[in-house]
């Protein structure tokens, strides 16, 4: 199986960024890591190994990128306004640096946004905001409202709210979405959401499901037994849904 390591200095982030590529052809899968994960997390969790047969057959090609969550939503010494702004810079890095690289490397017309846990938020947020760039979204164990306070999970913006927070919170901006072109693209996107029945963000996933139904956006939605919020479950999910 083809495995490549890439890195470059990102002018948008002002720092070096690293990522791994697995495979040689097929639909391009943009993989966001979990909150504490790095670009090699997907490999370390053995999800790459789980998908090896699809990768080697040329059905999919994985682009496993790094995150900067500890500079954005989990950078609690930084003012909330600066956290969301840093996140916006990260999105610009993905859209204007990573994705052009992906397109130059692989001309396949299908790009899939994918992630687990906080990575599912990143995947869903960017796909819902920029549906012209994606054909498919696969989100496992996601949290789609970072302002929620549940169990030991806190409001990641500490009560701060502005237009940027609104437009980067899928369960907030989607209900009011009226742009016909964006809605049409979303209605043609292949969307899969998976959550454990004991996951603290189960209700947030059900809420997103309800919002998508209201907007006429077709999607697949699955609730697994238990919390289903760890590698052993994500390996099974990946094999089924990617």
PyMOL commands that set and color helices and strands:
alter all, ss='L'
color gray80, all
select helices_A, chain A and resi 41-44+47-50+52-56+80-105+118-129+131-133+163-167+170-176+180-187+202-214+231-241
alter helices_A, ss='H'
color red, helices_A
select strands_A, chain A and resi 3-10+15-22+27-32+60-65+111-116+136-140+190-196+220-224
alter strands_A, ss='S'
color yellow, strands_A
deselect
rebuild
show_as cartoon
